[in-house]
Amino acid sequence: MDLSSVSLEIIGHAVVSADGRIADQQRQMPAMLRNDKDWSRFQAALDRAALVVLGRLGHEAHPNPGRRRLVVTSRVADFEEIDPQVLLWNPAGLEFDAVLARLGITAGEIAVTGGQAVFDLFLKRFTRFDLVTVDGALIPDGVPCFSTGWPDEVLAQAGLRVREREALDPGVRLEVWRR
Ligand SMILES: NC(=O)c1ccc[n+]([C@@H]2O[C@H](COP(=O)([O-])OP(=O)(O)OC[C@H]3O[C@@H](n4cnc5c(N)ncnc54)[C@H](OP(=O)(O)O)[C@@H]3O)[C@@H](O)[C@H]2O)c1
């Protein structure tokens, strides 16, 4: 199936500190990155999505409220359906387009929620990236959103541009990057 012609949005979702980090040194997301308005917006986006893609650690840490999750992991050879809500996927064993074909997903939104290695993996495929920055937060030794640099530089380098801006709260900014 040629997926280049279908109306599929692949949307990254990240909330970062002013220095571009998604988690602290212990790979935990600190409370200072939490914002109620962003959380509601994020949850609504996940509810809309045909599929939520996330790393295995995030999957194990966060209970699934019934969404269809594609869990990125090296613990399977290619693809394994644990139940209708939990699908394990190893990108080294199967192309993402083949996963979508197998799941019968040809349109709608795919929400990619990280962490870093998962954001890196999808960088060239994002059609949109919702980047929320908490200006007052700094996590100098934390985990960067992308392994290759500051989020705005990496997204621009990947061909995305800021198309919309919204102040969610004082000091909490949403930028919508698109191709
Ligand atoms: N601020 C934000 O927007 C944001 C977003 C996401 C996460 N976070 C935070 O970041 C922390 C978790 O992130 P994390 O990076 O430590 O873990 P993670 O991305 O949730 O999971 C990492 C795991 O995903 C699998 N994985 C990732 N890329 C892979 C690839 N290309 N091929 C095969 N497997 C791959 C590996 O699983 P296996 O070990 O099974 O191979 C790896 O150990 C949490 O604190 C979370 O709250 C924050």
The ligand as an SDF file (V2000), in Angstrom:
LIG
                    3D

 48 52  0  0  0  0  0  0  0  0999 V2000
    8.1780   15.7090   28.4970 N   0  0  0  0  0  0  0  0  0  0  0  0
    7.7120   14.9110   27.5530 C   0  0  0  0  0  0  0  0  0  0  0  0
    7.0850   15.3430   26.5930 O   0  0  0  0  0  0  0  0  0  0  0  0
    7.9890   13.4500   27.6310 C   0  0  0  0  0  0  0  0  0  0  0  0
    7.6620   12.6370   26.5470 C   0  0  0  0  0  0  0  0  0  0  0  0
    7.9520   11.2790   26.6490 C   0  0  0  0  0  0  0  0  0  0  0  0
    8.5180   10.7790   27.7840 C   0  0  0  0  0  0  0  0  0  0  0  0
    8.8200   11.6190   28.8000 N   0  0  0  0  0  0  0  0  0  0  0  0
    9.4690   11.1110   30.0090 C   0  0  0  0  0  0  0  0  0  0  0  0
   10.6440   10.4330   29.6510 O   0  0  0  0  0  0  0  0  0  0  0  0
   10.7760    9.3080   30.4830 C   0  0  0  0  0  0  0  0  0  0  0  0
   10.7250    8.0040   29.6470 C   0  0  0  0  0  0  0  0  0  0  0  0
   11.4170    8.1680   28.4640 O   0  0  0  0  0  0  0  0  0  0  0  0
   12.5720    7.1950   28.1060 P   0  0  0  0  0  0  0  0  0  0  0  0
   13.2730    7.7480   26.9010 O   0  0  0  0  0  0  0  0  0  0  0  0
   13.3950    6.9020   29.3210 O   0  0  0  0  0  0  0  0  0  0  0  0
   11.7820    5.8590   27.7690 O   0  0  0  0  0  0  0  0  0  0  0  0
   10.7440    5.4460   26.6360 P   0  0  0  0  0  0  0  0  0  0  0  0
   10.9960    6.1730   25.3620 O   0  0  0  0  0  0  0  0  0  0  0  0
    9.3770    5.5000   27.1980 O   0  0  0  0  0  0  0  0  0  0  0  0
   11.1480    3.9230   26.4720 O   0  0  0  0  0  0  0  0  0  0  0  0
   12.4570    3.5970   26.0660 C   0  0  0  0  0  0  0  0  0  0  0  0
   12.4000    2.2160   25.5000 C   0  0  0  0  0  0  0  0  0  0  0  0
   11.7340    2.2390   24.2490 O   0  0  0  0  0  0  0  0  0  0  0  0
   12.3020    1.2660   23.4010 C   0  0  0  0  0  0  0  0  0  0  0  0
   12.7920    1.9050   22.1960 N   0  0  0  0  0  0  0  0  0  0  0  0
   12.9120    3.2160   21.9350 C   0  0  0  0  0  0  0  0  0  0  0  0
   13.3830    3.4020   20.6970 N   0  0  0  0  0  0  0  0  0  0  0  0
   13.5560    2.1650   20.1680 C   0  0  0  0  0  0  0  0  0  0  0  0
   13.9990    1.6930   18.9020 C   0  0  0  0  0  0  0  0  0  0  0  0
   14.3710    2.5300   17.9100 N   0  0  0  0  0  0  0  0  0  0  0  0
   14.0510    0.3730   18.6970 N   0  0  0  0  0  0  0  0  0  0  0  0
   13.6710   -0.5040   19.6720 C   0  0  0  0  0  0  0  0  0  0  0  0
   13.2260   -0.1050   20.8890 N   0  0  0  0  0  0  0  0  0  0  0  0
   13.1850    1.2070   21.1180 C   0  0  0  0  0  0  0  0  0  0  0  0
   13.3650    0.5590   24.2030 C   0  0  0  0  0  0  0  0  0  0  0  0
   12.6770   -0.5090   24.8270 O   0  0  0  0  0  0  0  0  0  0  0  0
   13.3520   -1.9340   25.1330 P   0  0  0  0  0  0  0  0  0  0  0  0
   14.2640   -1.6950   26.2920 O   0  0  0  0  0  0  0  0  0  0  0  0
   12.1850   -2.8070   25.4580 O   0  0  0  0  0  0  0  0  0  0  0  0
   14.0700   -2.3400   23.8910 O   0  0  0  0  0  0  0  0  0  0  0  0
   13.7510    1.5940   25.2220 C   0  0  0  0  0  0  0  0  0  0  0  0
   14.3240    1.0370   26.3840 O   0  0  0  0  0  0  0  0  0  0  0  0
    9.6290    9.3090   31.4460 C   0  0  0  0  0  0  0  0  0  0  0  0
    9.9770   10.0090   32.6080 O   0  0  0  0  0  0  0  0  0  0  0  0
    8.6060   10.1080   30.6970 C   0  0  0  0  0  0  0  0  0  0  0  0
    7.6680   10.7170   31.5490 O   0  0  0  0  0  0  0  0  0  0  0  0
    8.5680   12.9290   28.7590 C   0  0  0  0  0  0  0  0  0  0  0  0
  1  2  1  0
  2  3  2  0
  2  4  1  0
  4  5  1  0
  4 48  2  0
  5  6  2  0
  6  7  1  0
  7  8  2  0
  8  9  1  0
  8 48  1  0
  9 10  1  0
  9 46  1  0
 10 11  1  0
 11 12  1  0
 11 44  1  0
 12 13  1  0
 13 14  1  0
 14 15  2  0
 14 16  1  0
 14 17  1  0
 17 18  1  0
 18 19  2  0
 18 20  1  0
 18 21  1  0
 21 22  1  0
 22 23  1  0
 23 24  1  0
 23 42  1  0
 24 25  1  0
 25 26  1  0
 25 36  1  0
 26 27  1  0
 26 35  1  0
 27 28  2  0
 28 29  1  0
 29 30  1  0
 29 35  2  0
 30 31  1  0
 30 32  2  0
 32 33  1  0
 33 34  2  0
 34 35  1  0
 36 37  1  0
 36 42  1  0
 37 38  1  0
 38 39  2  0
 38 40  1  0
 38 41  1  0
 42 43  1  0
 44 45  1  0
 44 46  1  0
 46 47  1  0
M  CHG  2   8   1  16  -1
M  END
$$$$
